[in-house]
Amino acid sequence: MNNQSFGRGGGRGRGRGRGQGGNPVFSRLGASTDQNGNIGSGQAGGFSQPGSGVPFGGASMVGQSDGPVQVSIKGCRGKPEASLFKFLNMKVERPVNATNVNYRGEIMYITVPSMDIAQELLKLSGIRFYGEKLSFQIKSHPVKFGTGTGTGSSDSASIRDRLIALLQTRADPQGSALDLSGLEHDPIVQSMGAGSLQDSKLFEAILVLAAQLYTNVVTISLANNGLSSLRPVANLGMHFPKLRNLSLMNNMISDFRELNCLSASGSKVPLSNLSELILQGNPASEAELRQPNGGASYVEKVQQRFPTVSRLDMNPVTPRAEPGQETSGPSTQAVSQKLPFPTAQSFSEDAAVNELAVAFLAGFFKLYDESRSGLSDIYDSAAAFSLMVDTTHPTSEFARTNPDSQKRVDLATYIRISRNLTRVKSQARRIQALVVGKAAVMQTIAQLPTTQHPVQDDKRFSFDAWRVDVADSAQQAVVLAVHGEFTEQPSQNVLSFDRTFVLVPAPPGSPAAAIGSPCVVTNDQLTLRRYNGFHSWLPQPEPAPAHSLNLSPEQQEMARVLQEQTGLNVEWTLKCLENYGWNYQQAMAEFPQFRGTLPAEAFQ
């Protein structure tokens, strides 16, 4: 993800104070009622105030039954409410479950479920939170607050204060990322008495205030909010024009048309800079991926609306447009880049290395597919093995339409032991995932699914092999990197793989030599990914010799450049130049006008 990843920002509030409010002897003596009907912490000894009639803070607490009780808190205005409630939960050693949070001046008013909890809070009077001393009082005559705003508060300033407190706990220190996930479960949101996030104006209020406080937001997470419609957040583009990364993960979006209100097809201010989108965990994306060729159609439906997206569900995809462009047309094709030398399917340092590589691979894959236990003879006693799973979606033109590439494949068996260093961050886990020793290697390989490598079709494989010196030894090793595919049995899933071996000569009389293997494996690294075909390493056909006869070096260069710019094949490139008397500038100027009249076979 660009610049920021989806995660919680901000810090937790900390309170410093005297545990249960000072001397435990005094705290057990009860509370007193003042002339305003507040039951507060009493004077030393806990005796009642004159005229209260309630010695030792009697159990009835002046007419309040053991049901919801209103408590006032002084000293916490402007502090993060979520941190305050976590702090109170910790101090009373159970959930306070505060609701109906309101403010009047510097005083916060909350409702707790029972008198028992209220009395526990009362004992905390004098404790410090964010450096301020807190004072608690039980309201014998609850203060009434209006409900006209729909938030349970008649004080609009208090709503703003609480939303600011909410955003402070959910913004990163740089103010470039906002985690607005799981809002329904946030204590501050719950305390406001807001209704369903689908129907309320809460999201709009949060977005308006966030845009005022944080002007450089590029990442927002709206995950886990139960959203079935995106109308509550339809103004994201207006409030956050720089937004590049958006997570809508694990919501209830069942129709891709819900995305229209954020795109050029349904918004005057679309998310034209969006480069990353996470939709996984929504009914729409899950249903689409279950369809035949679902991967390609899923990407298509997203990029119809957000052509600049280059990362979908944390997997790379080819964008159709650059950020800032609002076009939703077909994909922009990259200019073909040709190497200054012919493409070769494989490379070997010399004939001897090539002969060794071919013999080894033929024998290895036969045993791997038919009798893996037989591989024990060709692994060194101290051999090392690791497996890495690449979970990204294939991005080649071949993969966009190939059913095996778009098929949803369960990679859980491999991921369980994967040592993908971009994902496995723990050093202990990295060490654990490196399998060392012949016995451990054989046990690990035996647990992997049965396979069938199409070794009879050599175009489906490519390998590179070369010699390397072995440190502190006169011996040389051969590094053999093979690229290809296999079919899992019995699932018939087709996967692409890269496998890199380090090979040393098999000692005379060794088990490897006994079965005819020319070498022993000291290192084996296997990388797996969804099927991406084999066309990338096939040699490109050479231009027809007839077309290159009698061409000067200048004409050959002119043809090469025109071919790259237009996408024409060799034959039609030469026809174009000949038609304009080898005037390159004129050919390029006229090409757009007659491009639509050319047959499909004129292009590469």
C-alpha positions as CSV (number, residue, x, y, z in Angstrom):
1,M,0.0,0.0,0.0
2,N,1.2,3.5,-0.7
3,N,2.7,5.4,2.3
4,Q,0.3,4.1,4.8
5,S,-1.2,0.7,5.7
6,F,-4.6,0.2,7.2
7,G,-4.2,0.2,11.0
8,R,-5.1,2.0,14.2
9,G,-3.4,5.3,14.9
10,G,-3.1,7.4,18.1
11,G,-2.3,6.4,21.6
12,R,-4.0,5.4,24.8
13,G,-4.7,7.7,27.7
14,R,-3.0,6.9,31.0
15,G,-4.2,7.7,34.5
16,R,-2.1,8.2,37.5
17,G,-3.6,8.1,40.9
18,R,-4.4,6.3,44.1
19,G,-6.1,3.1,43.0
20,Q,-9.3,3.2,45.0
21,G,-9.3,6.9,46.0
22,G,-7.1,7.1,49.0
23,N,-7.4,5.6,52.5
24,P,-9.4,2.4,52.2
25,V,-10.9,2.8,55.7
26,F,-12.5,6.1,54.7
27,S,-13.6,4.8,51.3
28,R,-15.7,2.0,53.1
29,L,-17.6,4.5,55.2
30,G,-19.9,5.6,52.4
31,A,-21.0,8.9,50.9
32,S,-23.0,12.0,51.6
33,T,-25.6,14.1,49.9
34,D,-25.1,17.8,49.3
35,Q,-27.7,20.5,49.1
36,N,-28.0,20.1,45.3
37,G,-29.0,16.4,45.6
38,N,-25.5,15.1,44.7
39,I,-24.2,12.1,46.6
40,G,-20.5,12.6,46.7
41,S,-17.4,11.5,48.6
42,G,-17.9,12.5,52.3
43,Q,-15.7,14.3,54.7
44,A,-13.2,12.4,56.8
45,G,-15.1,9.7,58.7
46,G,-17.9,9.6,56.1
47,F,-20.6,11.2,58.2
48,S,-23.7,12.7,56.6
49,Q,-23.9,16.4,55.8
50,P,-26.4,18.5,57.9
51,G,-29.9,18.0,56.7
52,S,-29.2,15.1,54.5
53,G,-30.8,12.5,56.7
54,V,-28.7,9.8,55.2
55,P,-26.1,8.6,57.8
56,F,-23.2,6.8,56.2
57,G,-24.6,7.2,52.7
58,G,-27.5,4.7,53.3
59,A,-28.3,2.0,50.9
60,S,-31.3,3.7,49.3
61,M,-29.2,6.6,48.1
62,V,-32.1,9.1,48.3
63,G,-34.8,7.5,46.2
64,Q,-32.7,5.9,43.4
65,S,-33.5,2.2,43.0
66,D,-31.0,-0.4,41.9
67,G,-31.4,0.3,38.2
68,P,-29.6,2.7,35.8
69,V,-27.9,5.5,37.7
70,Q,-26.6,8.8,36.5
71,V,-23.1,9.8,37.5
72,S,-21.3,13.1,37.0
73,I,-17.5,13.3,36.4
74,K,-15.5,16.4,36.7
75,G,-12.0,16.8,35.4
76,C,-12.3,14.8,32.1
77,R,-13.6,17.4,29.6
78,G,-11.5,17.4,26.4
79,K,-9.9,14.0,27.3
80,P,-10.3,11.0,25.0
81,E,-13.6,9.3,26.1
82,A,-12.6,5.9,24.8
83,S,-9.4,6.0,26.9
84,L,-11.4,7.2,30.0
85,F,-13.8,4.4,29.8
86,K,-11.1,1.8,29.4
87,F,-9.3,3.4,32.4
88,L,-12.5,3.2,34.5
89,N,-13.1,-0.4,33.5
90,M,-9.6,-1.3,34.7
91,K,-10.0,0.5,38.0
92,V,-13.3,-1.0,38.9
93,E,-12.2,-4.4,37.5
94,R,-15.4,-4.8,35.3
95,P,-17.1,-3.0,32.5
96,V,-18.6,0.3,33.5
97,N,-20.9,0.1,30.4
98,A,-21.4,3.9,30.3
99,T,-24.3,5.2,28.1
100,N,-26.0,8.5,27.5
101,V,-22.8,10.5,27.7
102,N,-23.6,14.3,27.9
103,Y,-21.8,17.4,28.9
104,R,-22.8,20.6,30.7
105,G,-20.0,23.0,31.0
106,E,-17.0,21.1,32.4
107,I,-19.0,18.2,33.8
108,M,-19.5,14.9,32.0
109,Y,-22.7,13.0,32.8
110,I,-23.0,9.3,32.2
111,T,-25.5,6.5,33.0
112,V,-24.3,3.2,34.4
113,P,-26.4,0.1,34.7
114,S,-26.5,-0.2,38.5
115,M,-26.0,1.5,41.9
116,D,-23.2,-1.0,42.6
117,I,-21.2,0.3,39.7
118,A,-22.0,3.9,40.6
119,Q,-20.7,3.4,44.1
120,E,-17.5,1.8,42.8
121,L,-16.9,4.9,40.6
122,L,-17.6,7.1,43.6
123,K,-14.7,5.5,45.4
124,L,-12.4,6.7,42.6
125,S,-12.8,10.4,43.4
126,G,-9.4,12.0,43.6
127,I,-7.7,9.6,41.1
128,R,-5.8,11.3,38.3
129,F,-6.4,10.8,34.6
130,Y,-4.3,12.6,32.0
131,G,-2.8,14.5,34.9
132,E,-6.2,15.9,36.1
133,K,-7.9,14.9,39.3
134,L,-11.3,13.3,38.7
135,S,-14.3,13.9,40.9
136,F,-17.4,11.6,40.8
137,Q,-20.9,12.3,42.1
138,I,-24.1,10.2,42.0
139,K,-27.0,12.2,40.9
140,S,-29.9,11.6,43.2
141,H,-32.0,13.8,40.9
142,P,-30.8,13.0,37.3
143,V,-30.1,15.9,35.1
144,K,-32.3,15.9,32.0
145,F,-30.9,16.2,28.5
146,G,-32.9,16.7,25.3
147,T,-32.9,14.2,22.5
148,G,-33.6,16.6,19.6
149,T,-30.2,16.1,18.0
150,G,-30.7,12.4,17.8
151,T,-27.5,11.8,19.7
152,G,-28.8,12.0,23.3
153,S,-27.3,15.4,23.9
154,S,-28.7,18.9,23.8
155,D,-25.1,20.3,23.8
156,S,-23.9,20.5,20.2
157,A,-20.4,21.4,21.5
158,S,-20.3,18.2,23.4
159,I,-21.0,16.2,20.3
160,R,-18.1,17.9,18.5
161,D,-15.9,17.2,21.6
162,R,-16.7,13.5,21.5
163,L,-16.2,13.3,17.8
164,I,-12.8,15.0,18.1
165,A,-12.0,12.5,20.9
166,L,-13.0,9.6,18.6
167,L,-10.9,10.9,15.7
168,Q,-7.9,11.4,18.0
169,T,-7.9,7.7,18.9
170,R,-8.2,6.7,15.2
171,A,-5.7,8.9,13.3
172,D,-2.1,8.1,12.9
173,P,0.5,10.5,14.3
174,Q,1.1,12.0,10.9
175,G,-2.6,12.6,10.2
176,S,-2.5,10.8,6.9
177,A,-4.4,7.6,7.8
178,L,-7.8,7.2,9.5
179,D,-9.1,3.9,11.0
180,L,-12.9,4.2,11.0
181,S,-13.5,0.5,11.2
182,G,-15.9,-1.1,13.7
183,L,-17.5,2.2,14.7
184,E,-20.6,0.5,16.1
185,H,-18.5,-1.1,18.8
186,D,-16.6,2.1,19.8
187,P,-17.4,3.2,23.3
188,I,-17.7,6.9,22.2
189,V,-20.1,6.1,19.4
190,Q,-22.2,3.8,21.8
191,S,-22.3,6.6,24.3
192,M,-23.8,9.0,21.8
193,G,-26.8,6.7,21.4
194,A,-26.5,6.8,17.6
195,G,-28.8,4.6,15.7
196,S,-27.9,2.3,12.8
197,L,-24.8,3.5,10.9
198,Q,-26.8,2.8,7.8
199,D,-29.5,5.4,8.6
200,S,-27.8,8.0,10.8
201,K,-25.8,11.1,9.7
202,L,-23.0,10.0,12.0
203,F,-20.6,9.1,9.2
204,E,-21.2,12.4,7.4
205,A,-20.5,14.3,10.7
206,I,-17.3,12.3,11.3
207,L,-16.1,12.9,7.7
208,V,-16.8,16.6,7.8
209,L,-14.9,17.0,11.1
210,A,-12.1,14.7,10.0
211,A,-11.6,16.7,6.8
212,Q,-11.3,19.9,8.9
213,L,-8.8,18.3,11.3
214,Y,-6.7,16.2,8.9
215,T,-6.2,17.8,5.5
216,N,-3.6,15.3,4.2
217,V,-5.5,12.0,4.6
218,V,-4.5,9.4,2.0
219,T,-5.7,6.2,3.7
220,I,-9.1,5.4,5.3
221,S,-10.4,2.1,6.6
222,L,-14.2,1.7,6.8
223,A,-13.9,-2.1,7.5
224,N,-16.3,-4.0,9.7
225,N,-19.1,-1.4,9.8
226,G,-21.9,-3.6,8.5
227,L,-22.4,-1.3,5.6
228,S,-24.8,-2.6,2.9
229,S,-25.0,0.8,1.2
230,L,-22.2,3.4,0.7
231,R,-24.5,6.3,0.7
232,P,-23.5,7.3,4.2
233,V,-19.9,7.9,2.9
234,A,-20.8,9.1,-0.6
235,N,-18.9,12.3,-0.1
236,L,-15.5,10.7,0.6
237,G,-14.1,12.2,-2.6
238,M,-15.2,15.7,-1.7
239,H,-13.8,15.6,1.8
240,F,-10.6,13.7,1.0
241,P,-9.5,14.5,-2.6
242,K,-6.0,13.0,-2.0
243,L,-7.4,9.6,-0.9
244,R,-5.4,6.8,-2.4
245,N,-6.1,3.8,-0.2
246,L,-9.6,2.7,0.9
247,S,-10.7,-0.5,2.8
248,L,-14.3,-1.6,2.8
249,M,-13.4,-5.0,4.0
250,N,-15.9,-7.2,5.8
251,N,-19.0,-5.1,5.2
252,M,-22.4,-6.2,3.7
253,I,-22.1,-4.8,0.2
254,S,-23.9,-7.2,-2.1
255,D,-24.0,-5.2,-5.3
256,F,-21.1,-3.6,-7.2
257,R,-23.4,-0.7,-8.1
258,E,-23.0,0.5,-4.5
259,L,-19.6,1.6,-5.6
260,N,-21.0,4.0,-8.1
261,C,-21.5,6.8,-5.6
262,L,-17.7,7.0,-5.1
263,S,-16.9,6.8,-8.8
264,A,-17.2,9.0,-11.8
265,S,-20.4,7.2,-12.8
266,G,-22.3,8.5,-9.7
267,S,-20.3,11.2,-8.0
268,K,-19.4,14.8,-9.1
269,V,-16.2,14.4,-7.0
270,P,-15.1,10.8,-7.5
271,L,-12.1,9.0,-6.0
272,S,-9.9,9.8,-9.0
273,N,-6.6,9.1,-7.1
274,L,-7.6,5.8,-5.7
275,S,-4.8,3.2,-6.1
276,E,-5.7,0.6,-3.5
277,L,-9.1,-0.9,-2.7
278,I,-10.0,-3.7,-0.3
279,L,-13.4,-5.3,-0.9
280,Q,-12.8,-8.8,0.4
281,G,-15.3,-10.1,2.9
282,N,-18.3,-8.5,1.1
283,P,-21.1,-10.6,-0.4
284,A,-20.5,-9.0,-3.8
285,S,-16.8,-9.8,-4.1
286,E,-17.2,-13.3,-2.6
287,A,-20.0,-14.2,-5.1
288,E,-18.1,-12.8,-8.0
289,L,-14.9,-14.8,-7.2
290,R,-17.0,-18.0,-7.1
291,Q,-18.1,-17.5,-10.7
292,P,-16.2,-19.1,-13.7
293,N,-13.4,-16.7,-14.6
294,G,-14.4,-14.8,-11.5
295,G,-11.0,-13.2,-10.9
296,A,-11.0,-11.4,-14.3
297,S,-14.6,-10.3,-14.0
298,Y,-14.1,-9.1,-10.4
299,V,-11.1,-6.9,-11.5
300,E,-13.2,-5.7,-14.5
301,K,-16.1,-4.6,-12.4
302,V,-13.9,-2.7,-10.0
303,Q,-11.8,-1.0,-12.7
304,Q,-14.9,0.0,-14.6
305,R,-15.5,2.3,-11.6
306,F,-12.0,3.0,-10.4
307,P,-9.6,2.7,-13.4
308,T,-6.6,3.9,-11.4
309,V,-6.7,1.0,-8.9
310,S,-3.4,-0.9,-9.0
311,R,-3.9,-3.0,-5.9
312,L,-7.1,-4.9,-5.2
313,D,-7.6,-6.9,-2.0
314,M,-3.8,-6.5,-1.4
315,N,-3.0,-8.1,-4.8
316,P,-1.5,-6.1,-7.7
317,V,-3.6,-5.5,-10.8
318,T,-2.8,-3.5,-14.0
319,P,-4.4,0.0,-13.8
320,R,-6.3,1.4,-16.7
321,A,-5.4,5.0,-16.0
322,E,-2.9,7.1,-14.0
323,P,-4.1,8.7,-10.7
324,G,-5.9,12.0,-11.5
325,Q,-7.4,10.7,-14.7
326,E,-11.2,10.1,-14.7
327,T,-11.3,8.0,-17.8
328,S,-13.0,4.6,-17.5
329,G,-12.0,3.4,-20.9
330,P,-10.1,0.3,-21.9
331,S,-6.7,-0.6,-20.4
332,T,-3.8,1.5,-21.4
333,Q,-1.4,-0.9,-23.1
334,A,2.3,-0.5,-22.3
335,V,4.6,0.2,-25.2
336,S,6.2,-3.1,-26.2
337,Q,9.8,-3.3,-25.0
338,K,12.1,-5.5,-27.1
339,L,15.4,-6.8,-25.9
340,P,18.4,-6.1,-28.0
341,F,19.0,-9.8,-28.3
342,P,16.6,-12.8,-29.1
343,T,14.7,-14.3,-26.3
344,A,15.9,-17.8,-25.3
345,Q,13.9,-20.3,-23.4
346,S,16.7,-21.5,-21.1
347,F,20.3,-20.6,-20.4
348,S,23.2,-22.9,-19.4
349,E,26.8,-21.8,-18.8
350,D,28.1,-24.5,-21.2
351,A,27.2,-27.9,-22.7
352,A,28.4,-29.8,-19.6
353,V,26.2,-27.8,-17.2
354,N,23.2,-28.1,-19.6
355,E,23.6,-31.9,-19.8
356,L,23.7,-32.1,-16.0
357,A,20.6,-29.9,-15.6
358,V,18.5,-31.8,-18.1
359,A,19.5,-35.2,-16.6
360,F,18.8,-34.0,-13.0
361,L,15.4,-32.4,-13.7
362,A,14.1,-35.4,-15.6
363,G,15.0,-37.7,-12.8
364,F,13.9,-35.4,-10.0
365,F,10.4,-34.6,-11.3
366,K,9.8,-38.3,-12.1
367,L,10.5,-39.2,-8.4
368,Y,8.7,-36.2,-7.1
369,D,5.5,-37.1,-9.0
370,E,5.6,-40.9,-8.6
371,S,7.7,-41.8,-5.5
372,R,8.8,-39.0,-3.3
373,S,10.4,-41.3,-0.8
374,G,13.0,-42.1,-3.5
375,L,14.2,-38.5,-3.3
376,S,15.9,-39.3,0.0
377,D,18.9,-40.7,-2.0
378,I,19.6,-37.4,-3.7
379,Y,19.3,-35.0,-0.8
380,D,22.4,-34.2,1.3
381,S,22.3,-35.1,5.0
382,A,22.4,-31.4,5.9
383,A,20.1,-30.2,3.1
384,A,17.9,-27.2,3.6
385,F,14.4,-26.7,2.1
386,S,12.0,-23.8,2.2
387,L,8.7,-23.0,0.5
388,M,7.3,-19.5,-0.4
389,V,3.7,-18.8,-1.5
390,D,3.1,-15.8,-3.7
391,T,-0.7,-15.1,-3.2
392,T,-0.9,-12.2,-5.7
393,H,-3.2,-12.4,-8.7
394,P,-1.5,-13.1,-12.0
395,T,-1.4,-10.0,-14.1
396,S,-0.3,-11.1,-17.6
397,E,-2.6,-10.8,-20.6
398,F,-2.6,-14.6,-20.8
399,A,-3.8,-15.0,-17.2
400,R,-6.6,-12.5,-17.7
401,T,-8.5,-15.0,-19.9
402,N,-7.1,-18.4,-18.8
403,P,-9.5,-20.5,-16.7
404,D,-6.7,-22.1,-14.7
405,S,-5.3,-18.7,-13.8
406,Q,-8.6,-17.3,-12.7
407,K,-9.7,-20.4,-10.8
408,R,-10.0,-19.9,-7.1
409,V,-7.3,-22.2,-5.6
410,D,-7.0,-23.1,-1.9
411,L,-3.3,-22.6,-1.0
412,A,-3.8,-23.2,2.7
413,T,-1.7,-26.4,2.7
414,Y,1.3,-24.4,1.4
415,I,0.7,-21.2,3.3
416,R,0.9,-23.2,6.6
417,I,4.7,-23.7,6.0
418,S,5.3,-20.7,3.8
419,R,8.5,-18.7,4.4
420,N,7.5,-15.6,2.4
421,L,9.7,-13.0,4.0
422,T,7.5,-10.2,2.9
423,R,4.8,-11.6,5.2
424,V,6.6,-13.6,7.9
425,K,8.2,-10.8,10.0
426,S,9.0,-12.8,13.2
427,Q,12.6,-13.9,13.3
428,A,11.6,-17.0,15.2
429,R,8.9,-17.9,12.7
430,R,11.4,-17.4,9.8
431,I,13.9,-19.8,11.5
432,Q,11.1,-22.3,12.2
433,A,10.0,-22.3,8.5
434,L,13.5,-23.2,7.2
435,V,13.6,-27.0,7.1
436,V,17.1,-28.4,7.7
437,G,18.3,-32.0,7.5
438,K,17.4,-34.8,5.1
439,A,14.8,-36.4,7.4
440,A,13.0,-33.1,8.1
441,V,13.1,-32.2,4.4
442,M,11.6,-35.6,3.3
443,Q,8.9,-35.4,6.0
444,T,7.9,-31.8,4.8
445,I,7.9,-32.7,1.1
446,A,5.8,-35.8,1.8
447,Q,3.0,-33.7,3.3
448,L,2.6,-31.6,0.2
449,P,-0.2,-32.4,-2.3
450,T,0.5,-35.0,-5.0
451,T,1.6,-33.5,-8.3
452,Q,2.1,-34.2,-12.0
453,H,4.7,-32.1,-13.9
454,P,4.2,-32.1,-17.7
455,V,7.8,-32.9,-18.4
456,Q,6.9,-34.4,-21.8
457,D,6.1,-30.8,-23.0
458,D,9.4,-29.0,-22.8
459,K,8.0,-25.6,-23.8
460,R,6.2,-25.5,-20.4
461,F,9.6,-25.3,-18.6
462,S,12.5,-22.9,-18.6
463,F,15.7,-23.2,-16.6
464,D,18.9,-21.4,-16.0
465,A,22.1,-23.2,-14.8
466,W,25.5,-22.0,-13.9
467,R,28.5,-22.9,-11.8
468,V,29.5,-21.2,-8.5
469,D,32.5,-21.6,-6.3
470,V,32.0,-23.2,-2.9
471,A,33.5,-21.2,0.0
472,D,36.6,-22.9,1.6
473,S,36.6,-25.7,-0.9
474,A,38.1,-26.5,-4.3
475,Q,34.7,-27.9,-5.3
476,Q,32.2,-26.1,-7.5
477,A,28.4,-26.2,-7.2
478,V,25.8,-25.7,-9.9
479,V,22.8,-23.3,-9.3
480,L,19.8,-24.6,-11.2
481,A,16.7,-22.4,-11.3
482,V,13.7,-23.9,-13.0
483,H,10.4,-22.3,-13.9
484,G,7.3,-24.3,-14.9
485,E,4.0,-25.7,-13.8
486,F,2.3,-28.7,-12.3
487,T,-1.2,-30.1,-11.8
488,E,-2.3,-31.0,-8.3
489,Q,-3.9,-34.4,-7.9
490,P,-6.8,-35.0,-7.5
491,S,-8.0,-31.4,-7.4
492,Q,-6.6,-30.7,-11.0
493,N,-5.5,-27.2,-9.8
494,V,-2.7,-25.9,-12.1
495,L,0.0,-23.8,-10.3
496,S,3.1,-22.1,-11.6
497,F,6.3,-22.6,-9.7
498,D,10.0,-21.5,-9.5
499,R,12.4,-24.0,-7.9
500,T,16.0,-23.2,-7.2
501,F,18.5,-26.0,-6.4
502,V,22.1,-25.9,-5.3
503,L,23.8,-29.1,-6.6
504,V,27.1,-30.6,-5.8
505,P,28.6,-33.7,-7.5
506,A,27.4,-37.0,-6.1
507,P,30.3,-38.8,-4.3
508,P,31.3,-42.1,-5.8
509,G,29.4,-45.0,-4.1
510,S,26.8,-42.6,-2.6
511,P,23.1,-43.5,-2.7
512,A,22.7,-40.7,-5.3
513,A,25.4,-42.2,-7.5
514,A,23.8,-45.6,-7.1
515,I,20.5,-44.5,-8.6
516,G,22.3,-42.7,-11.5
517,S,22.0,-39.1,-10.2
518,P,25.0,-37.0,-11.2
519,C,24.6,-34.7,-8.2
520,V,23.3,-34.2,-4.6
521,V,20.9,-31.4,-3.5
522,T,22.2,-29.2,-0.7
523,N,19.6,-26.4,-1.0
524,D,16.0,-26.5,-2.4
525,Q,13.8,-23.4,-2.5
526,L,10.3,-23.7,-3.9
527,T,8.1,-20.8,-4.8
528,L,4.4,-21.3,-5.8
529,R,1.9,-18.9,-7.4
530,R,-1.4,-19.0,-9.3
531,Y,-1.0,-20.2,-12.9
532,N,0.6,-17.6,-15.1
533,G,1.3,-19.6,-18.2
534,F,4.6,-20.2,-20.0
535,H,4.5,-17.8,-22.9
536,S,6.8,-15.3,-21.3
537,W,9.9,-17.4,-22.0
538,L,9.0,-18.7,-25.4
539,P,11.3,-17.4,-28.2
540,Q,9.7,-14.7,-30.3
541,P,9.5,-15.6,-34.0
542,E,12.1,-13.8,-36.0
543,P,10.9,-11.4,-38.7
544,A,10.5,-12.9,-42.2
545,P,13.8,-12.7,-43.9
546,A,12.3,-11.4,-47.1
547,H,11.2,-8.2,-45.4
548,S,14.7,-7.4,-44.1
549,L,16.4,-7.8,-47.5
550,N,18.1,-4.8,-48.9
551,L,17.2,-2.6,-45.9
552,S,19.8,-0.1,-44.9
553,P,20.6,0.2,-41.1
554,E,18.7,3.5,-41.1
555,Q,15.6,1.8,-42.5
556,Q,15.8,-1.1,-40.1
557,E,16.0,1.3,-37.1
558,M,13.1,3.3,-38.6
559,A,11.0,0.1,-38.9
560,R,11.8,-1.0,-35.4
561,V,10.7,2.4,-33.9
562,L,7.5,2.5,-35.9
563,Q,6.6,-1.0,-34.9
564,E,7.0,-0.2,-31.2
565,Q,4.9,3.0,-31.6
566,T,2.1,1.5,-33.6
567,G,1.9,-2.2,-32.5
568,L,2.0,-3.3,-36.2
569,N,3.6,-6.6,-37.1
570,V,6.7,-6.7,-39.3
571,E,4.9,-7.1,-42.6
572,W,2.5,-4.2,-42.1
573,T,5.2,-2.0,-40.6
574,L,7.2,-2.3,-43.8
575,K,4.0,-1.8,-45.9
576,C,3.3,1.4,-44.0
577,L,6.8,2.8,-44.5
578,E,6.9,1.8,-48.2
579,N,3.5,3.5,-48.8
580,Y,4.9,6.8,-47.5
581,G,8.3,6.5,-49.3
582,W,10.1,5.7,-46.0
583,N,9.1,9.1,-44.6
584,Y,8.8,8.2,-40.9
585,Q,7.3,11.5,-39.8
586,Q,4.5,11.3,-42.4
587,A,3.8,7.7,-41.6
588,M,3.4,8.4,-37.9
589,A,1.2,11.5,-38.6
590,E,-1.2,9.6,-40.9
591,F,-1.3,6.4,-38.9
592,P,-4.1,7.4,-36.5
593,Q,-6.4,8.2,-39.4
594,F,-6.2,4.8,-41.1
595,R,-5.6,2.7,-38.0
596,G,-9.3,1.7,-37.9
597,T,-9.3,0.5,-41.4
598,L,-6.6,-2.1,-40.8
599,P,-7.4,-5.8,-40.3
600,A,-6.7,-7.4,-36.9
601,E,-3.9,-9.5,-38.3
602,A,-2.0,-6.3,-39.1
603,F,-1.1,-6.0,-35.4
604,Q,1.2,-8.0,-33.1
